[in-house]
Amino acid sequence: MNYNKVILFGRLTRDPELRETGTGTAVTDFGLAVTRVWKNQTGEQQEETLFVDIVAWGAQAKVIHGSVRKGHRLHIDGRLKQEKWTNSEGQPRQRIRVHMENFQFIEPKGAAGSVDGNAANDDEADVPF
């Protein structure tokens, strides 16, 4: 059995960048910082942050671009996709990105920069990241 599903809660590391494909499909790229916090064997708090590249397509790409900025919190689910290409020097390149399938705003109601009608409820604002 194979399963390719990613669920992330994190903060945007940069403002989303909107562009269009040659056929007119909207595409938005942005980064998400996802932090894991735990205590080690001696009880000291440890922290590890991953920086993940995300791509959104179509109507979702436009909503993300128009609604959030660097520092906003999002819940993302999607799938991993390996992308391969050759750079301008002829070198093969590759990366793995999350192709967003669904998202949810996590900013609390009334927070600076939150989006009216799309903000999460106050309970979700307490997610520790």
Sequence and secondary structure as in RCSB ss.txt:
>XXXX:A:sequence
MNYNKVILFGRLTRDPELRETGTGTAVTDFGLAVTRVWKNQTGEQQEETLFVDIVAWGAQAKVIHGSVRKGHRLH
IDGRLKQEKWTNSEGQPRQRIRVHMENFQFIEPKGAAGSVDGNAANDDEADVPF
>XXXX:A:secstr
     EEEEEEESS  EEEE TT  EEEEEEEEEEEEEE TTS EEEEEEEEEEEEEHHHHHHHHHH  TT EEE
EEEEEEEEEEE TTS EEEEEEEEEEEEEE   TT TT  TTT   GGGGG   
